[in-house]
Amino acid sequence: MPATDRPAEADLQPLLEPLLSLDGPEANTLMGQTIGEALKLPGARDVLRRAKDPQRIGRLLEDTAKWIKTVVKPEWLPPDLDQQLFAVPQALALEDAFIGAWEIDETVVQVAVTKERVHLVTRMGDTPVAGSESKKLAAAVAFAERVLQLPEPLKSEAFSPRAFAGCAMATRQVDTAAQWYDTLLIVTDGVGVKYSVLKLKDKSSPNERESAKRVVVPWFPQDP
């Protein structure tokens, strides 16, 4: 596919299929809806039909690409990143989001970026990590070193894993979040993994927990 081409529906659809899912009653709670954000993406036809004209959201597209490059290592990104991002109104529940999906060395990578957050979903491998939530989380923390632009190695002990809706999940234990990596949320079933962060740079604010749904405010320009 030429670098300047937008992906076709038939090429994009397999890349948007869920890589990780929550299960059970917890998945349908308010917390479950928040933890599960970006695990289920719109279908390719919906993405391509509803995506905003890139010329209308040029500044937001540029900022979103910068955020993705800040969070994700370059070897996990396509060279034509801008062409792979679609600005889809109300893509995640009611939230506007940039949606993108591609393959790197036969591994599917999905990104979803909202006004406040960057989500990355992929697979750690083909063989499930068996055992406790702690073992699954340790594998996800180690894999984060390969995927994310972290300034220093993560320590598993900085996370408190818990079982949630059939997965292991955890956030970093920090009192004050100044940078995006301070807000890291990890969700994994031992194969698929989601990394989510708040868009923070050199700020001082309480570390927001994934316990309540945010008030939804439109991010993209509204059609006249």
TIKOLTOR-307267 format. One record per residue: residue in three letters; residue number from 0; z, y, x of N, C-alpha, C, CB in turn. Coordinates in steps of 0.001 Angstrom, whole numbers. Atoms other than C-alpha are relative to their C-alpha. Last residue first. Glycine has a CB too. Layout:
<'ALA',NUM,<Z,Y,X>,<Z,Y,X>,<Z,Y,X>,<Z,Y,X>> ...
This chain:
<'PRO',223,<-43,-1073,989>,<10649,23330,-22896>,<-175,-527,-1410>,<-1066,1032,296>> <'ASP',222,<1336,-320,493>,<11508,20231,-20825>,<92,1095,-1062>,<-692,-1263,-577>> <'GLN',221,<289,482,1350>,<14928,20413,-19207>,<-1414,392,-415>,<1025,558,-1006>> <'PRO',220,<483,-1043,914>,<15173,20795,-15454>,<-362,-590,-1355>,<-1217,722,599>> <'PHE',219,<1411,-335,-123>,<17064,17841,-13921>,<-372,1134,-957>,<-869,-1237,-273>> <'TRP',218,<271,-408,-1377>,<20834,17690,-13553>,<-1439,481,155>,<276,-1158,967>> <'PRO',217,<1384,189,-463>,<21990,17447,-17155>,<-195,577,1402>,<-992,660,-982>> <'VAL',216,<673,-1298,56>,<25816,17406,-17375>,<-1425,-208,503>,<762,1095,857>> <'VAL',215,<1412,-1,-354>,<27645,14172,-18170>,<-606,1382,-218>,<-761,-1050,-818>> <'VAL',214,<706,-705,1060>,<31427,14435,-18107>,<-1457,139,443>,<654,1406,-302>> <'ARG',213,<143,-1444,-99>,<32563,11876,-15614>,<-650,580,-1251>,<-817,364,1232>> <'LYS',212,<1389,-439,31>,<33722,8406,-16577>,<-56,1516,78>,<-710,-505,-1271>> <'ALA',211,<367,-697,1227>,<37237,7547,-15541>,<-1438,482,87>,<949,1181,-263>> <'SER',210,<-804,455,1119>,<38731,5127,-13053>,<-384,651,-1313>,<1436,253,278>> <'GLU',209,<985,447,975>,<36443,5244,-10027>,<710,-510,-1256>,<-907,-1102,604>> <'ARG',208,<34,1431,220>,<38890,7263,-7981>,<-978,-342,-1109>,<1391,-524,-334>> <'GLU',207,<225,363,1386>,<38289,10764,-6682>,<-97,-1506,-128>,<-1266,670,-542>> <'ASN',206,<931,1112,85>,<39814,11402,-3266>,<-121,-456,-1446>,<452,-1165,903>> <'PRO',205,<-633,1299,257>,<41490,14780,-3538>,<-1064,-1081,-122>,<865,51,-1284>> <'SER',204,<-259,187,1423>,<39417,17568,-2005>,<682,-1334,-205>,<-1306,80,-825>> <'SER',203,<-1365,474,156>,<38758,19053,1404>,<293,-78,-1484>,<1020,927,733>> <'LYS',202,<-766,-574,1103>,<35108,19405,2208>,<1397,-593,-15>,<-705,-245,-1350>> <'ASP',201,<-930,-1009,-516>,<33118,18919,5382>,<748,703,-1125>,<-750,1028,843>> <'LYS',200,<191,-338,-1408>,<30332,17079,3568>,<964,1122,360>,<-1479,417,289>> <'LEU',199,<-956,-898,-644>,<30849,15282,269>,<-386,209,1451>,<1433,-555,-100>> <'LYS',198,<718,-914,-888>,<28235,13726,-1982>,<978,1035,552>,<-1179,696,-747>> <'LEU',197,<147,-1346,532>,<30394,10948,-3406>,<-726,871,1016>,<1376,606,-357>> <'VAL',196,<-769,-1084,-613>,<29772,7444,-2179>,<-207,1281,-797>,<-413,206,1484>> <'SER',195,<100,-1280,705>,<28647,4099,-3584>,<870,1031,694>,<414,-146,-1485>> <'TYR',194,<-771,-1026,-682>,<27898,854,-1754>,<-227,1320,-749>,<-412,115,1520>> <'LYS',193,<271,-1399,321>,<26770,-2081,-3865>,<939,879,805>,<159,272,-1523>> <'VAL',192,<-1036,-977,-349>,<26556,-5652,-2628>,<-463,1391,-416>,<319,-40,1527>> <'GLY',191,<380,-1383,246>,<24716,-8782,-3686>,<1151,932,343>,<-426,192,-1459>> <'VAL',190,<1424,-36,-368>,<25655,-12067,-2030>,<-522,1421,-169>,<-836,-1000,-868>> <'GLY',189,<167,886,-1147>,<29452,-12452,-2027>,<-1434,-134,444>,<540,-1347,-316>> <'ASP',188,<-276,1337,507>,<29871,-10996,-5520>,<-136,-1034,1112>,<-942,-340,-1163>> <'THR',187,<810,1128,-464>,<30173,-7484,-4140>,<399,-1282,-706>,<136,-172,1511>> <'VAL',186,<-53,1047,1027>,<31392,-3984,-5053>,<-903,-1137,475>,<-452,547,-1426>> <'ILE',185,<761,1218,-246>,<32213,-1421,-2369>,<210,-957,-1167>,<418,-662,1343>> <'LEU',184,<-342,1067,942>,<33305,2169,-2994>,<-909,-1181,293>,<-144,475,-1494>> <'LEU',183,<788,1224,137>,<33135,4636,-92>,<623,-986,-988>,<-160,-665,1353>> <'THR',182,<-17,355,1424>,<34856,7972,-719>,<-676,-1343,-283>,<-681,1089,-809>> <'ASP',181,<-1389,139,442>,<35815,8701,2888>,<89,-528,-1427>,<720,1338,99>> <'TYR',180,<-451,1353,-328>,<32201,7969,3885>,<1476,-218,-331>,<-238,-281,1473>> <'TRP',179,<484,1006,941>,<31061,11067,1999>,<563,-1380,271>,<-1494,-58,39>> <'GLN',178,<1379,390,-271>,<33254,13380,4058>,<-400,-1114,-967>,<-171,-458,1480>> <'ALA',177,<707,-1153,-556>,<36466,15336,3429>,<-1483,-277,197>,<621,405,1319>> <'ALA',176,<1390,344,-317>,<38312,12921,1141>,<-729,1248,470>,<-720,-623,-1231>> <'THR',175,<910,-1125,189>,<42062,13432,1227>,<-1396,-403,452>,<489,1250,776>> <'ASP',174,<-657,-996,845>,<44707,10759,769>,<-923,1163,-329>,<1256,518,679>> <'VAL',173,<-211,-1273,-682>,<42562,7896,2066>,<634,980,-980>,<-1341,567,568>> <'GLN',172,<-1319,-541,282>,<42503,4215,1079>,<220,1253,841>,<1100,-1051,278>> <'ARG',171,<-758,-333,-1210>,<38828,3352,1031>,<1311,659,-397>,<-819,931,939>> <'THR',170,<313,-1332,-510>,<37687,1839,-2254>,<812,225,1272>,<304,1108,-1068>> <'ALA',169,<-1033,-755,-710>,<37603,-1800,-3254>,<-524,1384,328>,<441,-734,1289>> <'MET',168,<265,-1429,-130>,<35725,-4354,-5320>,<1144,665,746>,<-198,654,-1383>> <'ALA',167,<-1039,-632,-807>,<35377,-8123,-5444>,<-369,1464,131>,<150,-686,1411>> <'CYS',166,<345,-467,-1346>,<33262,-9426,-8290>,<1255,394,760>,<-976,1188,-68>> <'GLY',165,<724,1029,-723>,<33613,-11423,-11510>,<-404,364,1412>,<-1194,-356,-748>> <'ALA',164,<1195,421,740>,<34534,-8429,-13647>,<-853,-990,787>,<-838,1212,-367>> <'PHE',163,<387,-820,1154>,<36984,-7022,-11108>,<-1304,-527,-565>,<-139,1501,392>> <'ALA',162,<1014,631,828>,<38954,-8911,-8483>,<-301,910,-1179>,<459,-1402,-482>> <'ARG',161,<-499,569,1244>,<40792,-6676,-6089>,<-1163,-656,-719>,<675,1083,-893>> <'PRO',160,<906,704,911>,<40343,-5579,-2513>,<718,-471,-1257>,<-637,-1190,706>> <'SER',159,<-866,914,742>,<42555,-2945,-892>,<-859,-733,-1025>,<1186,766,-695>> <'PHE',158,<357,247,1384>,<40460,-1260,1769>,<1015,-946,-632>,<-1424,-579,-101>> <'ALA',157,<17,-1316,645>,<41523,289,5084>,<-384,-97,-1470>,<-968,930,724>> <'GLU',156,<-1349,-319,463>,<42500,-3232,6189>,<96,1389,-632>,<971,-100,1154>> <'SER',155,<-249,638,1294>,<38824,-4113,6296>,<1363,366,-548>,<-115,-1508,120>> <'LYS',154,<-1029,1021,-136>,<38322,-1598,9084>,<302,-562,-1380>,<1286,576,666>> <'LEU',153,<-936,129,1110>,<35117,400,9217>,<1020,-1091,315>,<-749,-315,-1319>> <'PRO',152,<-103,1287,691>,<33497,1152,12546>,<1021,46,-1137>,<379,-1100,990>> <'GLU',151,<-845,909,-768>,<32907,4834,13350>,<116,-1311,-787>,<1420,632,278>> <'PRO',150,<-303,-598,-1297>,<30533,7594,12282>,<854,-885,892>,<690,1308,-199>> <'LEU',149,<-1433,-231,-133>,<29019,5437,9523>,<315,564,1389>,<786,-1309,-247>> <'GLN',148,<-123,-890,-1158>,<25308,5768,8813>,<1462,385,207>,<-874,1269,-184>> <'LEU',147,<-430,-1384,214>,<25226,2811,6424>,<168,763,1308>,<1303,25,-774>> <'VAL',146,<781,-734,993>,<23229,-419,6520>,<310,1493,-29>,<240,-584,-1360>> <'ARG',145,<1438,144,-229>,<24274,-2531,9487>,<-814,969,-847>,<-435,-1426,-292>> <'GLU',144,<275,-496,-1349>,<27916,-1370,9560>,<-1498,-58,301>,<787,-815,1045>> <'ALA',143,<131,-1462,88>,<28014,-1856,5792>,<-317,613,1351>,<1279,617,-557>> <'PHE',142,<1401,-291,292>,<27375,-5559,6427>,<-236,1501,-105>,<-430,-691,-1295>> <'ALA',141,<789,255,-1212>,<30767,-5866,8126>,<-1467,351,-227>,<131,-1473,431>> <'VAL',140,<-365,-1047,-959>,<32487,-4197,5158>,<-812,-174,1282>,<1527,-37,309>> <'ALA',139,<666,-1223,446>,<30604,-6469,2741>,<307,1167,929>,<420,344,-1427>> <'ALA',138,<1426,153,-273>,<31652,-9573,4685>,<-758,1271,-372>,<-569,-1203,-769>> <'ALA',137,<158,-69,-1460>,<35286,-8403,4707>,<-1469,-124,386>,<827,-1107,690>> <'LEU',136,<-47,-1402,-389>,<35005,-7746,956>,<-182,157,1502>,<1318,629,-438>> <'LYS',135,<1236,-628,454>,<33872,-11297,283>,<-39,1464,423>,<-139,-120,-1527>> <'LYS',134,<1087,488,-847>,<36677,-12690,2420>,<-1331,639,-386>,<-103,-1525,-93>> <'SER',133,<-154,-577,-1344>,<39296,-10476,730>,<-1122,-438,925>,<1347,-397,600>> <'GLU',132,<541,-1362,30>,<38010,-11387,-2734>,<76,642,1377>,<755,859,-1023>> <'SER',131,<-756,-1030,700>,<38754,-14990,-1865>,<-743,1327,-35>,<1352,186,652>> <'GLY',130,<-1399,-275,-264>,<36423,-17791,-895>,<548,1156,-800>,<193,266,1437>> <'ALA',129,<-953,701,857>,<32710,-18248,-544>,<1415,438,339>,<-144,-1530,150>> <'VAL',128,<-1277,34,-710>,<30204,-15779,893>,<1014,-622,-950>,<454,1444,474>> <'PRO',127,<-1184,-715,497>,<26972,-16687,-851>,<1191,-133,943>,<384,-518,-1381>> <'THR',126,<-1115,933,149>,<23992,-17789,1241>,<1245,748,-454>,<272,-746,1325>> <'ASP',125,<312,972,1042>,<20822,-15760,713>,<1139,-971,-279>,<-1225,-771,380>> <'GLY',124,<671,1205,-486>,<21907,-12694,2623>,<-276,-920,-1168>,<848,-721,1073>> <'MET',123,<-480,237,-1355>,<23841,-9422,2338>,<-674,-1214,625>,<1509,-184,-1>> <'ARG',122,<-601,1320,-196>,<21807,-8369,-679>,<408,-161,1455>,<-979,-1127,-419>> <'THR',121,<868,931,-721>,<21040,-4799,-1737>,<687,-1356,62>,<-327,524,1434>> <'VAL',120,<-229,1390,389>,<22409,-1915,-3811>,<-994,-878,751>,<-140,-190,-1549>> <'LEU',119,<938,916,-644>,<22786,1669,-2580>,<383,-1420,-386>,<-1,181,1556>> <'HIS',118,<-233,1434,136>,<24406,4371,-4700>,<-1076,-757,765>,<14,-424,-1493>> <'VAL',117,<1081,797,-587>,<24607,8075,-3821>,<415,-1458,-113>,<-287,407,1504>> <'ARG',116,<-176,1226,-757>,<26797,10213,-6053>,<-1297,-546,590>,<621,-1036,-873>> <'GLU',115,<-1240,100,-764>,<27409,13634,-7604>,<33,-1152,994>,<1141,-136,-933>> <'LYS',114,<-416,-1327,-459>,<24123,14838,-9114>,<1190,-94,941>,<346,895,-1193>> <'THR',113,<-299,-925,1088>,<22919,11274,-9306>,<406,1345,590>,<1120,-561,-922>> <'VAL',112,<-726,-1205,-412>,<21221,9134,-6672>,<152,910,-1209>,<-737,740,1167>> <'ALA',111,<-99,-848,1185>,<20113,5560,-7292>,<892,1170,377>,<567,-790,-1251>> <'VAL',110,<-841,-1183,-72>,<18937,3407,-4417>,<-40,713,-1343>,<-456,943,1145>> <'GLN',109,<56,-894,1151>,<17665,-162,-4391>,<913,1199,251>,<410,-745,-1306>> <'VAL',108,<-962,-1099,-79>,<16875,-2226,-1300>,<-212,896,-1210>,<-155,809,1338>> <'VAL',107,<152,-1091,951>,<15130,-5582,-1572>,<1142,1000,179>,<-35,-538,-1452>> <'THR',106,<-1262,-264,692>,<15167,-7709,1578>,<-193,1200,-915>,<1164,251,1014>> <'GLU',105,<-137,907,1138>,<11822,-9154,2687>,<1353,121,-704>,<-202,-1421,460>> <'ASP',104,<-91,1359,-550>,<12041,-7327,6038>,<344,-1013,-1092>,<1054,-57,1122>> <'ILE',103,<-87,-125,-1454>,<12696,-4064,4193>,<212,-1404,552>,<1163,982,441>> <'GLU',102,<-377,1159,-802>,<11577,-4103,573>,<12,372,1474>,<-962,-1177,-252>> <'TRP',101,<1011,437,-958>,<11529,-1125,-1783>,<505,-1243,721>,<-337,1131,1014>> <'ALA',100,<-184,1401,-409>,<13387,477,-4673>,<-1152,-405,900>,<89,-947,-1237>> <'GLY',99,<970,500,-967>,<13932,4090,-5760>,<305,-1445,353>,<-5,869,1264>> <'ILE',98,<18,1449,-136>,<15623,5894,-8638>,<-1061,-385,1021>,<-268,-689,-1368>> <'PHE',97,<1165,423,-775>,<16574,9560,-8684>,<127,-1498,226>,<-110,781,1368>> <'ALA',96,<-113,614,-1323>,<19121,10070,-11402>,<-1363,-188,630>,<722,-1340,-88>> <'ASP',95,<1249,-138,-734>,<19877,11942,-14610>,<173,-608,1388>,<-431,1491,96>> <'GLU',94,<106,-830,-1195>,<23021,10583,-16226>,<-1420,18,558>,<964,-490,1062>> <'LEU',93,<526,-1311,381>,<23167,9364,-19831>,<-230,905,1202>,<944,675,-968>> <'ALA',92,<-677,-399,1237>,<23508,5655,-19086>,<-594,1332,-426>,<1567,104,192>> <'LEU',91,<-1220,806,-87>,<21974,5635,-15616>,<904,390,-1151>,<726,196,1375>> <'ALA',90,<348,1315,-548>,<18376,6849,-15985>,<1191,-949,30>,<-562,154,1400>> <'GLN',89,<-893,972,645>,<19240,9750,-18266>,<-295,-1432,456>,<-129,95,-1525>> <'PRO',88,<-1083,-525,841>,<16253,11720,-16952>,<784,-1137,-656>,<-566,942,-1079>> <'VAL',87,<18,533,1365>,<14293,9819,-14272>,<1164,571,-801>,<62,-1544,14>> <'ALA',86,<-1030,-773,702>,<13431,11559,-10999>,<-46,-364,-1477>,<-204,1541,204>> <'PHE',85,<420,-455,1328>,<11464,8887,-9145>,<1170,696,-690>,<-517,-1192,-862>> <'LEU',84,<-1098,-468,847>,<11815,8228,-5411>,<-537,583,-1300>,<847,1048,742>> <'GLN',83,<-639,1154,632>,<9346,6074,-3446>,<1133,382,-944>,<525,-928,1055>> <'GLN',82,<947,599,935>,<6984,8906,-2524>,<620,-1157,-780>,<-1231,-483,746>> <'ASP',81,<219,-911,1128>,<9825,10889,-958>,<-897,-625,-1067>,<-617,1309,492>> <'LEU',80,<-1128,22,929>,<10764,7882,1203>,<-234,877,-1224>,<1259,444,707>> <'ASP',79,<411,-950,1037>,<7337,7575,2821>,<1062,86,-1091>,<-1360,-409,-608>> <'PRO',78,<428,-1241,-658>,<8598,5975,6049>,<-409,1077,-998>,<-1156,-283,940>> <'PRO',77,<1449,-24,-212>,<10525,3407,3984>,<-409,1313,664>,<-754,-186,-1341>> <'LEU',76,<736,-932,851>,<14294,3242,4523>,<-1500,-89,271>,<495,1437,224>> <'TRP',75,<-50,522,1360>,<16535,446,5835>,<-787,885,-975>,<1452,-122,-459>> <'GLU',74,<725,1272,19>,<15657,1122,9499>,<20,-679,-1378>,<591,-938,1037>> <'PRO',73,<1450,-140,162>,<16620,4750,8928>,<-750,-1316,-64>,<-549,809,1115>> <'LYS',72,<656,49,-1299>,<20326,3993,8344>,<-1523,-20,-171>,<471,-1236,795>> <'VAL',71,<630,1285,-307>,<21560,5022,4904>,<-710,67,1351>,<-998,-397,-1112>> <'VAL',70,<-851,1148,313>,<24069,7802,4104>,<-561,-1313,545>,<183,-110,-1499>> <'THR',69,<-1337,-213,-547>,<22524,10904,5660>,<848,-1257,-135>,<685,1176,-702>> <'LYS',68,<114,148,-1452>,<18977,9682,5036>,<1340,236,693>,<-1049,968,549>> <'ILE',67,<242,1416,-272>,<19838,9187,1362>,<-73,-242,1505>,<-1300,-472,-687>> <'TRP',66,<-1239,726,220>,<21356,12650,1232>,<-176,-1485,296>,<485,200,-1433>> <'LYS',65,<-915,-309,-1113>,<18307,14231,2829>,<1306,-772,-146>,<289,1518,63>> <'ALA',64,<476,741,-1169>,<15999,12443,368>,<917,250,1202>,<-1455,402,341>> <'THR',63,<-329,1414,211>,<18117,13794,-2488>,<-441,-846,1184>,<-654,-519,-1285>> <'ASP',62,<-1434,156,-231>,<17951,17355,-1166>,<419,-1462,-141>,<798,875,-976>> <'GLU',61,<-256,-210,-1431>,<14163,17192,-887>,<1472,-225,325>,<-425,1419,424>> <'LEU',60,<547,1160,-703>,<13837,15708,-4363>,<274,107,1495>,<-1514,-127,-259>> <'LEU',59,<-934,1097,230>,<16149,18365,-5806>,<-462,-1266,726>,<147,-271,-1509>> <'ARG',58,<-1215,-288,-773>,<14040,21095,-4188>,<1033,-1117,-167>,<606,1351,-435>> <'GLY',57,<201,74,-1448>,<10785,19578,-5419>,<1255,214,809>,<-1008,996,414>> <'ILE',56,<-1345,271,-528>,<11926,18956,-8985>,<-35,-79,1522>,<567,-1315,-591>> <'ARG',55,<-1020,-683,795>,<9004,20438,-10882>,<1395,-163,582>,<-19,-515,-1418>> <'GLN',54,<107,-1443,-249>,<6430,19549,-8219>,<1065,778,-767>,<-1396,506,-388>> <'PRO',53,<-650,-386,-1257>,<7633,15931,-8280>,<-53,1496,284>,<-635,-736,1140>> <'ASP',52,<1024,-388,-969>,<6620,15699,-11972>,<693,447,1282>,<-919,1134,-567>> <'LYS',51,<402,-1401,-62>,<9599,14142,-13729>,<-1097,203,1039>,<1205,889,321>> <'ALA',50,<-317,-739,-1223>,<9747,10403,-14226>,<-547,1424,-51>,<-560,-732,1221>> <'ARG',49,<-915,-1114,256>,<9598,9223,-17843>,<281,855,1226>,<1291,-524,-536>> <'ARG',48,<373,-811,1167>,<6545,6961,-17800>,<858,1261,-108>,<130,-828,-1285>> <'LEU',47,<1270,-680,-245>,<6947,5611,-14263>,<-383,927,-1152>,<-1103,-1022,228>> <'VAL',46,<-112,-907,-1152>,<10624,4794,-14684>,<-1273,808,175>,<301,-789,1285>> <'ASP',45,<-817,-1132,426>,<10185,3329,-18169>,<114,1036,1113>,<1393,-475,-426>> <'ARG',44,<806,-754,953>,<7329,1084,-17030>,<738,1257,-455>,<-358,-876,-1211>> <'ALA',43,<1044,-766,-679>,<9295,49,-13952>,<-823,841,-966>,<-912,-933,764>> <'GLY',42,<1186,756,-364>,<12368,-1011,-15920>,<-1071,895,577>,<-538,-741,-1195>> <'PRO',41,<1072,51,1011>,<15503,1122,-15852>,<-1167,-846,497>,<-491,1426,-349>> <'LEU',40,<915,-1134,-53>,<18198,154,-13353>,<-1029,-97,-1115>,<-699,71,1365>> <'LYS',39,<1111,291,891>,<21210,-2113,-13855>,<-878,1235,-82>,<498,-430,-1411>> <'LEU',38,<258,1429,-134>,<23680,-2088,-10962>,<-1140,-449,-905>,<1258,-794,-315>> <'ALA',37,<1114,291,-917>,<23374,1687,-10684>,<-225,-1484,222>,<243,661,1327>> <'GLU',36,<1097,-963,-39>,<26751,2363,-12370>,<-992,-358,1111>,<543,1429,207>> <'GLY',35,<1309,638,78>,<28769,-837,-12615>,<-1172,951,39>,<-81,-794,-1226>> <'ILE',34,<151,862,-1174>,<32028,692,-11412>,<-1403,-595,48>,<1056,-1123,-11>> <'THR',33,<53,-863,-1179>,<31626,3448,-14016>,<-214,-812,1269>,<1282,822,116>> <'GLN',32,<1248,-754,79>,<30727,1142,-16898>,<-162,902,1219>,<-45,834,-1289>> <'GLY',31,<1096,896,-329>,<33508,-1204,-15847>,<-1341,696,-22>,<-20,-1157,-945>> <'MET',30,<-6,179,-1453>,<36023,1631,-15825>,<-1161,-890,429>,<1339,-606,470>> <'LEU',29,<412,-1275,-588>,<35080,2564,-19384>,<-46,-103,1519>,<953,1129,-428>> <'THR',28,<-994,-1061,88>,<35331,-1091,-20369>,<-550,1281,605>,<1302,-412,706>> <'ASN',27,<307,-881,1132>,<32294,-3310,-20941>,<1036,1092,-209>,<-120,-812,-1257>> <'ALA',26,<1281,-666,-237>,<32362,-5020,-17535>,<-314,1015,-1080>,<-1118,-1019,82>> <'GLU',25,<-199,-1205,-811>,<36064,-5774,-17958>,<-1297,779,191>,<581,-373,1359>> <'PRO',24,<-439,-1151,802>,<35273,-8155,-20844>,<154,1289,803>,<1307,-321,-662>> <'GLY',23,<-1260,106,715>,<33306,-10582,-18633>,<391,1282,-701>,<1083,-403,939>> <'ASP',22,<-33,992,1073>,<30648,-10127,-15965>,<1373,14,-660>,<-335,-1418,540>> <'LEU',21,<-1375,226,419>,<29531,-7473,-13518>,<-17,-938,-1195>,<717,1341,-345>> <'SER',20,<-406,-359,1358>,<26093,-7753,-12001>,<1481,-257,-202>,<-817,-783,-1033>> <'LEU',19,<-1436,202,115>,<24376,-7794,-8625>,<384,397,-1412>,<801,826,1075>> <'LEU',18,<-393,768,-1178>,<20741,-7777,-7519>,<1464,-416,-69>,<-251,811,1267>> <'PRO',17,<-1386,-55,-496>,<19399,-6597,-10871>,<252,-917,1188>,<955,-359,-1110>> <'GLU',16,<-829,1022,651>,<15577,-6407,-11137>,<1411,24,596>,<-638,-1417,160>> <'LEU',15,<-1023,-631,836>,<14154,-3095,-9932>,<892,-1011,-722>,<-660,900,-1015>> <'LEU',14,<-977,-665,-870>,<12158,-4525,-7019>,<1157,608,-779>,<-680,1078,813>> <'PRO',13,<-866,1000,-646>,<10359,-6997,-9286>,<1096,627,869>,<-844,-933,852>> <'GLN',12,<-895,716,906>,<9178,-4066,-11468>,<872,-1056,692>,<-809,-657,-1074>> <'LEU',11,<-1347,-570,77>,<7810,-1849,-8692>,<959,-861,-809>,<-61,1381,-602>> <'ASP',10,<-674,99,-1296>,<4738,-3812,-7651>,<1461,418,-96>,<-718,858,1036>> <'ALA',9,<-112,1419,-347>,<3502,-4451,-11201>,<713,-214,1335>,<-1383,-634,50>> <'GLU',8,<-1011,671,837>,<4254,-865,-12193>,<215,-1449,416>,<-411,53,-1471>> <'ALA',7,<495,348,1323>,<2324,632,-9277>,<1073,-779,-749>,<-1309,-820,95>> <'PRO',6,<118,1416,345>,<4098,2239,-6331>,<-498,-201,-1422>,<1336,-694,175>> <'ARG',5,<-1182,346,753>,<3253,5871,-5540>,<-135,-1470,-395>,<179,931,-1254>> <'ASP',4,<101,505,1367>,<583,6050,-2874>,<1371,-190,-616>,<-770,-1312,-30>> <'THR',3,<24,-1131,921>,<800,8308,194>,<-46,-445,-1460>,<-1188,886,304>> <'ALA',2,<-1263,-727,-19>,<1929,5571,2551>,<39,1123,-1011>,<256,551,1368>> <'PRO',1,<38,-1192,-826>,<-992,3351,1580>,<1273,803,-121>,<-1181,853,-369>> <'MET',0,<0,-1189,837>,<0,0,0>,<0,1250,880>,<1220,-1,-952>> 
